[in-house]
Amino acid sequence: MAELEEVVDDGVVASVHRPATTALATVVLAHGAGGNRDAAILRAYADEFVSRGVAVARIDLPYRQRRPKGPPSPSTAAADRAGIAAACALFGSLSDGPLIVGGHSYGGRQASMLIADDASLAAGLFLSSYPLHPPGKPDRLRTEHLPSITVPTLVIHGSSDPFASSDELREATKLIDAQSQIVTVKAPHSLNPARTNVAQLAVDAALDLLIGM
């Protein structure tokens, strides 16, 4: 039977899912700007991953640890990236397999910026609803760091996401200097995990592209 453990360790706050058998890989997931580690989409991903034998750590970013509500500040984004790096270091021992890092929206973006700076931290990126630009502002693309990403990257995208159209996202992922794949579901930015099979589709793709199964 899978195990769930709450972890607080040197600035890392996480809910850790361990499969009943030896974990094949580890996935570290960070939440979006308005959420926390208990976000429905992160829980859905974690449940699906652990059912396939993959350990998962759902983490609270440092800004969320400091205050229970509200969005992050641009001035503390570097601290949030440092928090993701600390979680990768702490949970890398959950399995002998690859470590994958990512998250939903803001959390995924910060993870991608972290890996663009240091690809040695993880073997792949799992980006859920990547916020390519602010809603209604397609000229403000968040793509500067994408050419520096050199690990396989999976993007989970909702077809009605105001933060990126499917065409915009396809063009953006061409900038990544590694294999990339987009999984698109009929959903908004939240991806509606209770109403779609997004978690199953995402984990199917992750096992193939990022974990090599």
N, C-alpha and C positions, 0 to 999 in steps of 0.2 A: 504494500500500500504506500502511495506517495506521502511524503512528510512535508509539513509547512512549519517554518521556524521564523520567529521575529528576531532580527539581529540589530543591535546597537553597538557599534564598535568604532571608536576613534573617529567620530564624525560621519560614519556611514550608518544610515538607518534603512533597513530593508526587510522585506518579506521574502523568504527564501524557500523555494519549492524544490524538493529532492525526489527523484523517481524511486520506485521501489527497488529497482536494480541499479547496477553501477551506471552512473551518468555517462552518456556518449559525448556530451558537449555541455557548455555553460553559456547562458544568455543573460546579459545584464541589460535591464530596460529602465529608462527614465520617463517620467510623465510629462504631459504638456503644461503650458503656461498657467492654466487655471485649475489644474488638478493636483493629485498626489499619487502615491504608489498604489492606492486602492482604486484607481480609475478602472472603469469597466473594461476598456479595451486592453489594458495591461493584464487584468485578471484573465480575460479570455485567451490571450496569447499564452500566459503562463500555464493555464490548465491544459491547453492543447500541446504545448511543448513537453510538459512533464508526462503526459500520457504517451508520448513517443520516446521517452527515455532521456530527455534533456533537462538538466537542472536550470532553474531560472531564479534570478534575483530581481525583484521589483524594488527600485530604490526611490527614496525621497531626496530630491535635489537640495543642496544647502539652503537656497532661499526659502524653500518650503519648511525646512527644519526650523528656520528662524521665526516664521509666522505662518499660521494655519491657513490663511486666505490671502487672495490677491495675486496679481501677476508678478513675474520677476522684473528686476530693474536691469537695464543694459549695463549698468556699472558693476553688477555682480555676476555677469555671465562667465567671466574667467573663473570665479570661485565655483560656479556650477560645473564647469568643465573639470576642474580639479576634483570635485566630488565624484564625478563619473570615473575619473582615473583611479581614485582611491578605491572605489567599488570594484573595478576591474582587478586591481591588485589583491584585494581581499578575497574575492570569490573565484579567482582563477584556479584555485585548488579543488573546487567542487567536482571537477572531472579531469581525466587525462586527455580529453579531446580538446578541440578548438574552443576559444572564447569568442563569442559574438557580442557586440555591444550596439545599442541603439535606443530607440524609444519612440514615443508619440509626439509629433509636432515639435514644440520647443525642445523637448528632451532629445529627440532624434537629431535635430539640427546641432545642438551642442555636442552630441556624441560624434557627429560627422566632422565638426571643426576640430575636435580633439584628435581624431584619427588622421585628419589631414596634416596635423602637426607632428604626430608620432604614430606611424603605422604599426609599430612593434607592440602596441597595447592590445590589439585584437586581430583576429583572423578575418573578420568580416563585419559589415554594417547592416543593421536591420532598421530601416527608416519607415515609420508608420505616419502617414499623412504629413509628409515633409512640407513645411510652410515656405514654398518657393518665393512668395511675395505677399505683402499685406493684401487683404481682400480689396479689390477694386483698384489696385495700384500695380499693374503688371510691369511697369517700368522700374520698379524697385526690387530687382531680382537679388536673391541671396545665393549667389553662385560663385563668388570670388574664390572660395576655397576648394570647390569641387575638382579642379584639375590636379590638386595635390593629394587626392584620395587614391590610394594604390591597392586597396583591398576589395574583394568582391562585395557588391552592394545590392541589397534588395530593398525596393521601395514599394510600400503598400499604399494604394491611392484610391480615394473615393471619387467616382466620376462627377459628382456635383460639388466637389471641394472648392470653395471660393479662394483658397490659398494657392491654387495651381490648377490649370486645365490639363487634360491629358496630353494635349499637343505640347504645351509649355514644359511639362515634366519630361516628355520624351526628348526634347531638345536639350534640356538641362543635364540629363543623365549621360548624354554623349560626351560631356566634359570630363567625366570620371575616367581616370587612367587605370581602369580595371574592368573586369566583367561586371555588368549590371543587369538587373531585371526589374520590370515593373509588373506588379499584380494589381489589376484594377477591378474594383467591385462597385456595384450600383449603390452608392451611399454618400452621405455628406462627410464633412471633416472628421466627425466622431467615429465614422465607419460602422455605426450601429451594430455592435457585436451580438446583441441579443436577437437581431432580426436578419442577420446575414451569416453566411458561412465564411466570413473573412478570416477568422482565426485558423480554420482548417486549410484554406487556400494559402495563407501566409506561411504556415508551418510546413506545408508540403513543399513550397518553393524554397524555404530556408534550409530544409534538410538536403535538398538537391544542390543548391547553389553555394551555400555557406558552410555546410557541415559535411557534404560529400557522401550522402547516403542515397 
